Amino acid sequence: MPTLLIVHHTPSPNCQAMFEAVVSGATAPEIEDVRVVRRAALSATVSDVLEADGLLLGTPANLGYMSGALKHFFDQIYYPCLDETRGRPFGYYVHGGNDVTGAVRGIESITTGLGWRRAAEPVTLTGEPDRAGVEACWELGATIAAGLET
C-alpha cells in the first residue's frame, strides 16, 4: 500500500484549518489503498521520508521564509534522502499574513535540489482561509493521495 507523508508546521488556527482540509482530502473515502502518515516538521525523520511514496508539506510563511521547523526538516533529510527519493511526487501549502513569496521560493528551491516532482499546484493563502482556500487544500490532499493509488 503506498504511503503519503504529510509533514507540517501548524502553529496557528489558520494553518490548522489548512492542515485539516489537506488531511480530509487525502483520507477521503473515495481514495482507497493509500496510507496517510502525519508528522510535525520537527518530528519527521529520514525513515519517514524513505518509507513514503509521496509527500505533502505545509508551513506558515515566517519573516519572508518557510518556518524554521520545515527548514529543519529539510536540513535533516536532504543528504540522506537525496539519491533515494528523486522523482518522488509532492505538493505543498503555505499560509502567510500578507506574503508567501519567500517561503514558496525556498520550498521550490529545496525540492528541486532533491529532485522531487511537484504533482499538484501549491495552495498559497494569506489572511484567514476562506471557503475557496479550504476547498483548495482539500483538493490538494485528495490529488496527491489519489496519484499514489495502486
C-alpha positions in Angstrom: 0.0 0.0 0.0 1.5 3.4 -1.0 2.2 5.9 1.8 1.6 9.6 1.7 3.7 11.5 4.3 2.2 14.9 5.4 4.9 17.0 7.0 3.6 20.1 8.6 4.2 23.0 10.9 0.9 24.1 12.3 1.3 26.9 14.8 -1.9 28.9 14.2 -5.6 28.4 13.7 -5.2 29.4 10.0 -2.5 26.7 9.4 -4.6 24.3 11.4 -7.6 24.8 9.1 -5.5 24.3 6.1 -3.9 21.1 7.6 -7.2 19.6 8.5 -8.6 20.2 5.0 -5.5 18.6 3.4 -5.8 15.6 5.7 -9.6 15.4 4.9 -8.9 15.4 1.2 -6.1 12.8 1.5 -8.2 10.5 3.6 -11.5 10.9 1.6 -13.5 7.6 1.4 -13.1 7.5 -2.4 -9.3 7.3 -2.1 -8.5 3.7 -1.4 -5.4 1.8 -0.5 -3.3 4.9 0.5 -1.8 5.1 4.0 -1.6 8.7 5.2 1.1 9.4 7.8 1.1 12.8 9.6 4.3 14.2 11.1 5.0 17.5 12.7 8.0 19.0 10.9 10.2 18.8 14.0 9.3 15.1 14.4 9.6 13.8 10.8 12.6 11.6 10.2 14.7 10.3 7.3 13.0 7.0 7.7 9.6 8.6 7.4 10.7 10.1 4.0 12.3 7.0 2.7 9.2 5.0 3.5 6.9 7.5 1.8 5.8 7.2 -1.8 4.7 10.8 -1.9 4.9 13.9 0.3 2.7 16.8 1.2 4.3 19.8 3.0 2.7 22.6 5.0 4.1 25.7 6.5 3.4 29.2 7.5 5.5 32.0 5.9 7.5 33.5 8.7 9.6 36.6 8.2 9.6 36.1 4.4 10.6 32.4 4.5 9.2 28.9 5.4 9.0 28.1 9.1 12.2 27.2 10.9 10.6 23.8 11.6 10.1 22.9 7.9 13.6 24.2 7.2 14.9 22.0 10.0 13.1 19.0 8.4 14.8 19.7 5.1 18.2 20.1 6.7 17.8 16.7 8.4 16.6 14.7 5.4 18.3 16.4 2.5 21.5 14.4 2.0 20.3 11.1 3.4 17.3 11.2 1.1 18.9 12.9 -1.9 19.6 9.9 -4.1 16.8 7.7 -2.8 13.8 10.0 -3.3 14.4 11.5 -6.7 11.2 11.7 -8.7 9.0 11.5 -5.6 5.7 13.3 -6.1 4.9 16.1 -3.7 2.7 19.0 -3.1 2.6 21.9 -0.6 0.6 24.6 1.1 1.7 27.9 2.6 -0.1 30.3 4.8 1.1 33.9 5.3 -0.1 37.1 7.0 0.5 39.1 3.8 3.2 37.5 1.6 4.3 33.9 0.9 6.8 34.6 -1.9 9.9 33.8 0.1 8.5 30.6 1.6 7.4 29.4 -1.9 10.8 30.2 -3.4 12.6 28.3 -0.6 10.4 25.2 -0.9 10.7 25.2 -4.7 14.5 25.5 -4.5 15.0 22.7 -2.0 12.6 20.3 -3.6 14.2 21.0 -7.0 17.5 20.1 -5.4 16.1 16.9 -4.1 14.7 16.1 -7.5 11.1 15.8 -6.2 8.3 16.1 -8.8 5.6 18.6 -8.0 2.3 16.6 -8.5 -0.1 19.5 -8.0 -0.2 23.2 -7.9 0.6 24.6 -4.4 -2.0 26.3 -2.3 -0.9 29.6 -1.0 -3.2 31.7 1.2 -2.9 35.0 3.1 -5.1 36.0 5.9 -7.9 33.9 7.2 -8.6 30.9 4.9 -12.0 31.3 3.2 -14.2 28.6 1.8 -12.4 28.5 -1.5 -9.0 28.3 0.2 -10.1 25.4 2.4 -11.6 23.6 -0.6 -8.3 24.1 -2.5 -6.5 22.5 0.4 -8.9 19.6 0.4 -8.3 19.2 -3.4 -4.5 19.3 -2.8 -4.7 16.5 -0.3 -7.0 14.4 -2.5 -4.9 15.0 -5.6 -1.7 13.9 -4.1 -3.2 10.9 -2.4 -5.1 9.8 -5.5 -1.9 10.0 -7.5 -0.5 7.3 -5.3 -3.3 4.8 -5.5 -2.3 1.4 -6.8 
